[in-house]
Amino acid sequence: MKGWTHVFRKEIREFARDKRVFYTSLLGPLILEVLIIFLFGFLFKVMGSERQHKVLVVNRNEGAPVLKALEQTKRFKLTDLDDYGKGAELLKKGEANLVIKFPEGFLDRYEKRKAPEFTTLYDDNEATSQVAKETVKAILAEARDQERTARIKEAKLDPDSFEAYKLNEMKADTGKPFAGTVLVGFLPYLIVIWAFYGGFSIVSDLVAGEKERGSLETLLVSPISRKAIGFGKFVALATLSLASCLSALLGVVMMGMLDLPLTRTMFEGGLHISALSAFAIVVTLIPLVVFFAGTLLALSTYARNQREVQGYLSMASFVVLIPAMMSQFIGYTDAATAKWVAFVPVLNTATVIRQAMLQKVDPFMLIATAGTSALLAALGLWFAIRLFSKEAVLLRV
């Protein structure tokens, strides 16, 4: 297939002149990764910071011992509420995050140690209300345990005799992940997505666009064989798709090295990757890029014009998106270690990348995934090049 390098250089020159390629396939992934990391970093900082919850209290004097534990944390703005019936309306308007009602006689029963009850009213449709309810629940559970221990000691009994058992939590040393847990969760998905969408900006114009403009015939009558033309276009497309993946990774590495306060929670312990993990990512990602490039080129070659190829690309997107999205949640199921995952295109690559980022490379998963992706890559490339040998396909308009 002599001459394919000429076609490759031609396409690369055209990519370089096209600003769409630079912004959507090269700069776009990097900026998107940076924005995502900033967004998640901001969300985690807001969620992790202590905020004052607006809590309305009915019969405040009755619940003084309970409210003391809440007041000490300084995480609640406690306001008296005379009419408990207005609680639901105030929650709906967002004027309160939680309503606490102490019944008459609560203090008397508390002092007599008769385990009195009180009520919390919250809005199940509002996240802030649910957070306030759970925060109150956690703080009061700790205060209640302390009070129980104090009462047991007061009765001159051993508090440990009332415990069925004690639990010690120890973190296993399984190696440092590539980055924070959250980032490792969705980064494989984004890498796989960019391997597919990296070539979107040029694939419709690569063959179908040339058919529409009538410039493909000029290329076909050149001394270069049609297979070489197809292979040159394929390599150019695959190069751009791989560059998009690398741009996305560059954005992550750049943010990790900057170590900004807002995004520090996304890189717990910094960036870490072993030689084996890097090898696993490369070995599984490159065949997937080849498979995607061959498929995209085949769609562009088969289509009569750019409008038709856009329709094919929309349908192909769903085939890629569904298994890619599954990779974000498979880690929460037993399927993450199931052998069949290694033979599911896209999902297998995202799973191996996730395992590699967690420093948990499974030899079987790596070999099976690389083999499956390589087979699909060979088929995709063969089919795309074969279409270039069919004059009826190349010249139809």
DATA-V259669 format. One record per residue. RES is the residue in three letters. PHI is phi as a letter, one per 30 degrees, with the letter a starting at -180 (999 if undefined). PSI is psi as a letter, one per 20 degrees, with the letter a starting at -180 (* if undefined). Layout:
res:RES phi:PHI psi:PSI
res:RES phi:PHI psi:PSI
This chain:
res:MET phi:999 psi:l
res:LYS phi:d psi:q
res:GLY phi:j psi:i
res:TRP phi:d psi:h
res:THR phi:d psi:h
res:HIS phi:d psi:g
res:VAL phi:d psi:h
res:PHE phi:d psi:g
res:ARG phi:d psi:h
res:LYS phi:d psi:g
res:GLU phi:d psi:g
res:ILE phi:d psi:g
res:ARG phi:d psi:g
res:GLU phi:d psi:h
res:PHE phi:d psi:g
res:ALA phi:d psi:h
res:ARG phi:d psi:h
res:ASP phi:d psi:o
res:LYS phi:d psi:h
res:ARG phi:d psi:h
res:VAL phi:d psi:g
res:PHE phi:d psi:g
res:TYR phi:d psi:h
res:THR phi:d psi:h
res:SER phi:c psi:h
res:LEU phi:c psi:g
res:LEU phi:d psi:h
res:GLY phi:e psi:g
res:PRO phi:e psi:g
res:LEU phi:d psi:g
res:ILE phi:d psi:g
res:LEU phi:d psi:g
res:GLU phi:d psi:g
res:VAL phi:d psi:g
res:LEU phi:d psi:g
res:ILE phi:d psi:g
res:ILE phi:d psi:g
res:PHE phi:d psi:g
res:LEU phi:d psi:g
res:PHE phi:d psi:h
res:GLY phi:d psi:g
res:PHE phi:d psi:g
res:LEU phi:d psi:g
res:PHE phi:d psi:h
res:LYS phi:d psi:g
res:VAL phi:d psi:g
res:MET phi:d psi:h
res:GLY phi:d psi:h
res:SER phi:d psi:q
res:GLU phi:d psi:p
res:ARG phi:b psi:q
res:GLN phi:d psi:p
res:HIS phi:d psi:p
res:LYS phi:d psi:o
res:VAL phi:b psi:p
res:LEU phi:c psi:p
res:VAL phi:b psi:p
res:VAL phi:c psi:p
res:ASN phi:i psi:m
res:ARG phi:e psi:g
res:ASN phi:d psi:h
res:GLU phi:d psi:h
res:GLY phi:c psi:k
res:ALA phi:e psi:g
res:PRO phi:d psi:h
res:VAL phi:d psi:g
res:LEU phi:d psi:h
res:LYS phi:e psi:h
res:ALA phi:d psi:h
res:LEU phi:d psi:g
res:GLU phi:d psi:h
res:GLN phi:d psi:h
res:THR phi:d psi:h
res:LYS phi:h psi:k
res:ARG phi:c psi:j
res:PHE phi:b psi:p
res:LYS phi:c psi:o
res:LEU phi:c psi:p
res:THR phi:b psi:p
res:ASP phi:d psi:q
res:LEU phi:b psi:p
res:ASP phi:d psi:g
res:ASP phi:c psi:o
res:TYR phi:d psi:h
res:GLY phi:d psi:h
res:LYS phi:d psi:i
res:GLY phi:e psi:g
res:ALA phi:d psi:h
res:GLU phi:d psi:g
res:LEU phi:d psi:h
res:LEU phi:d psi:g
res:LYS phi:d psi:h
res:LYS phi:d psi:i
res:GLY phi:i psi:j
res:GLU phi:d psi:i
res:ALA phi:a psi:q
res:ASN phi:c psi:h
res:LEU phi:a psi:q
res:VAL phi:b psi:p
res:ILE phi:c psi:p
res:LYS phi:c psi:p
res:PHE phi:c psi:p
res:PRO phi:d psi:r
res:GLU phi:d psi:p
res:GLY phi:i psi:j
res:PHE phi:d psi:g
res:LEU phi:d psi:g
res:ASP phi:d psi:g
res:ARG phi:d psi:h
res:TYR phi:d psi:g
res:GLU phi:d psi:h
res:LYS phi:d psi:j
res:ARG phi:h psi:l
res:LYS phi:c psi:k
res:ALA phi:h psi:m
res:PRO phi:d psi:q
res:GLU phi:c psi:q
res:PHE phi:b psi:r
res:THR phi:b psi:p
res:THR phi:c psi:p
res:LEU phi:c psi:p
res:TYR phi:b psi:r
res:ASP phi:c psi:o
res:ASP phi:d psi:i
res:ASN phi:c psi:i
res:GLU phi:c psi:p
res:ALA phi:d psi:h
res:THR phi:d psi:h
res:SER phi:d psi:g
res:GLN phi:d psi:g
res:VAL phi:d psi:g
res:ALA phi:d psi:g
res:LYS phi:d psi:g
res:GLU phi:d psi:h
res:THR phi:d psi:g
res:VAL phi:d psi:g
res:LYS phi:d psi:g
res:ALA phi:d psi:g
res:ILE phi:d psi:g
res:LEU phi:d psi:h
res:ALA phi:d psi:g
res:GLU phi:d psi:g
res:ALA phi:d psi:h
res:ARG phi:d psi:h
res:ASP phi:d psi:g
res:GLN phi:d psi:g
res:GLU phi:d psi:g
res:ARG phi:d psi:g
res:THR phi:d psi:g
res:ALA phi:d psi:g
res:ARG phi:d psi:h
res:ILE phi:d psi:g
res:LYS phi:d psi:h
res:GLU phi:d psi:h
res:ALA phi:d psi:j
res:LYS phi:h psi:l
res:LEU phi:c psi:r
res:ASP phi:d psi:o
res:PRO phi:e psi:h
res:ASP phi:d psi:h
res:SER phi:d psi:i
res:PHE phi:c psi:i
res:GLU phi:c psi:p
res:ALA phi:d psi:h
res:TYR phi:a psi:r
res:LYS phi:b psi:q
res:LEU phi:c psi:p
res:ASN phi:c psi:p
res:GLU phi:c psi:p
res:MET phi:b psi:p
res:LYS phi:d psi:p
res:ALA phi:d psi:q
res:ASP phi:d psi:n
res:THR phi:c psi:j
res:GLY phi:j psi:q
res:LYS phi:d psi:p
res:PRO phi:d psi:r
res:PHE phi:e psi:g
res:ALA phi:a psi:b
res:GLY phi:d psi:q
res:THR phi:e psi:g
res:VAL phi:d psi:g
res:LEU phi:d psi:g
res:VAL phi:d psi:h
res:GLY phi:d psi:g
res:PHE phi:c psi:i
res:LEU phi:d psi:g
res:PRO phi:e psi:h
res:TYR phi:d psi:g
res:LEU phi:d psi:h
res:ILE phi:d psi:g
res:VAL phi:d psi:g
res:ILE phi:d psi:g
res:TRP phi:d psi:h
res:ALA phi:d psi:h
res:PHE phi:d psi:g
res:TYR phi:d psi:i
res:GLY phi:d psi:h
res:GLY phi:c psi:j
res:PHE phi:d psi:h
res:SER phi:d psi:h
res:ILE phi:b psi:i
res:VAL phi:d psi:h
res:SER phi:d psi:h
res:ASP phi:c psi:i
res:LEU phi:d psi:g
res:VAL phi:b psi:g
res:ALA phi:e psi:h
res:GLY phi:d psi:h
res:GLU phi:d psi:h
res:LYS phi:d psi:g
res:GLU phi:d psi:h
res:ARG phi:d psi:i
res:GLY phi:i psi:j
res:SER phi:d psi:i
res:LEU phi:d psi:h
res:GLU phi:d psi:h
res:THR phi:d psi:g
res:LEU phi:d psi:h
res:LEU phi:d psi:h
res:VAL phi:d psi:j
res:SER phi:d psi:r
res:PRO phi:d psi:i
res:ILE phi:d psi:p
res:SER phi:d psi:q
res:ARG phi:d psi:h
res:LYS phi:d psi:h
res:ALA phi:d psi:h
res:ILE phi:d psi:g
res:GLY phi:d psi:g
res:PHE phi:d psi:h
res:GLY phi:d psi:g
res:LYS phi:d psi:h
res:PHE phi:d psi:g
res:VAL phi:d psi:h
res:ALA phi:d psi:g
res:LEU phi:d psi:g
res:ALA phi:d psi:h
res:THR phi:d psi:g
res:LEU phi:d psi:g
res:SER phi:d psi:g
res:LEU phi:d psi:h
res:ALA phi:d psi:h
res:SER phi:d psi:g
res:CYS phi:d psi:g
res:LEU phi:d psi:h
res:SER phi:d psi:g
res:ALA phi:d psi:g
res:LEU phi:d psi:h
res:LEU phi:d psi:h
res:GLY phi:d psi:g
res:VAL phi:d psi:g
res:VAL phi:d psi:g
res:MET phi:d psi:g
res:MET phi:d psi:h
res:GLY phi:d psi:h
res:MET phi:d psi:h
res:LEU phi:d psi:h
res:ASP phi:h psi:l
res:LEU phi:d psi:q
res:PRO phi:e psi:h
res:LEU phi:d psi:h
res:THR phi:c psi:j
res:ARG phi:d psi:h
res:THR phi:d psi:h
res:MET phi:d psi:i
res:PHE phi:b psi:m
res:GLU phi:d psi:o
res:GLY phi:i psi:j
res:GLY phi:i psi:a
res:LEU phi:c psi:p
res:HIS phi:b psi:p
res:ILE phi:a psi:p
res:SER phi:d psi:r
res:ALA phi:d psi:h
res:LEU phi:d psi:g
res:SER phi:d psi:g
res:ALA phi:d psi:g
res:PHE phi:d psi:g
res:ALA phi:d psi:g
res:ILE phi:d psi:g
res:VAL phi:d psi:g
res:VAL phi:d psi:h
res:THR phi:c psi:h
res:LEU phi:d psi:g
res:ILE phi:d psi:g
res:PRO phi:d psi:h
res:LEU phi:d psi:g
res:VAL phi:d psi:g
res:VAL phi:d psi:g
res:PHE phi:d psi:g
res:PHE phi:d psi:g
res:ALA phi:d psi:g
res:GLY phi:d psi:g
res:THR phi:d psi:g
res:LEU phi:d psi:g
res:LEU phi:d psi:h
res:ALA phi:d psi:g
res:LEU phi:d psi:g
res:SER phi:d psi:h
res:THR phi:d psi:h
res:TYR phi:d psi:h
res:ALA phi:d psi:q
res:ARG phi:d psi:h
res:ASN phi:a psi:r
res:GLN phi:d psi:h
res:ARG phi:d psi:g
res:GLU phi:d psi:g
res:VAL phi:d psi:h
res:GLN phi:d psi:h
res:GLY phi:d psi:g
res:TYR phi:d psi:g
res:LEU phi:d psi:h
res:SER phi:d psi:g
res:MET phi:d psi:h
res:ALA phi:d psi:h
res:SER phi:e psi:g
res:PHE phi:d psi:h
res:VAL phi:d psi:h
res:VAL phi:d psi:g
res:LEU phi:d psi:g
res:ILE phi:d psi:g
res:PRO phi:d psi:h
res:ALA phi:d psi:g
res:MET phi:d psi:h
res:MET phi:d psi:h
res:SER phi:d psi:h
res:GLN phi:d psi:h
res:PHE phi:c psi:i
res:ILE phi:d psi:h
res:GLY phi:d psi:i
res:TYR phi:c psi:j
res:THR phi:b psi:r
res:ASP phi:d psi:i
res:ALA phi:d psi:i
res:ALA phi:e psi:h
res:THR phi:c psi:j
res:ALA phi:d psi:q
res:LYS phi:d psi:h
res:TRP phi:d psi:h
res:VAL phi:d psi:h
res:ALA phi:d psi:i
res:PHE phi:c psi:j
res:VAL phi:c psi:o
res:PRO phi:e psi:q
res:VAL phi:i psi:g
res:LEU phi:d psi:g
res:ASN phi:d psi:g
res:THR phi:d psi:g
res:ALA phi:d psi:h
res:THR phi:d psi:g
res:VAL phi:d psi:g
res:ILE phi:d psi:g
res:ARG phi:d psi:g
res:GLN phi:d psi:g
res:ALA phi:d psi:h
res:MET phi:d psi:h
res:LEU phi:c psi:j
res:GLN phi:i psi:k
res:LYS phi:b psi:m
res:VAL phi:d psi:p
res:ASP phi:c psi:o
res:PRO phi:e psi:g
res:PHE phi:d psi:g
res:MET phi:d psi:g
res:LEU phi:d psi:g
res:ILE phi:d psi:g
res:ALA phi:d psi:g
res:THR phi:d psi:g
res:ALA phi:d psi:g
res:GLY phi:d psi:g
res:THR phi:d psi:g
res:SER phi:d psi:h
res:ALA phi:d psi:h
res:LEU phi:d psi:g
res:LEU phi:d psi:h
res:ALA phi:d psi:g
res:ALA phi:d psi:g
res:LEU phi:d psi:g
res:GLY phi:d psi:g
res:LEU phi:d psi:g
res:TRP phi:d psi:g
res:PHE phi:d psi:g
res:ALA phi:d psi:g
res:ILE phi:d psi:h
res:ARG phi:d psi:h
res:LEU phi:d psi:h
res:PHE phi:d psi:i
res:SER phi:d psi:i
res:LYS phi:c psi:o
res:GLU phi:d psi:h
res:ALA phi:d psi:h
res:VAL phi:d psi:g
res:LEU phi:d psi:h
res:LEU phi:c psi:i
res:ARG phi:d psi:q
res:VAL phi:b psi:*
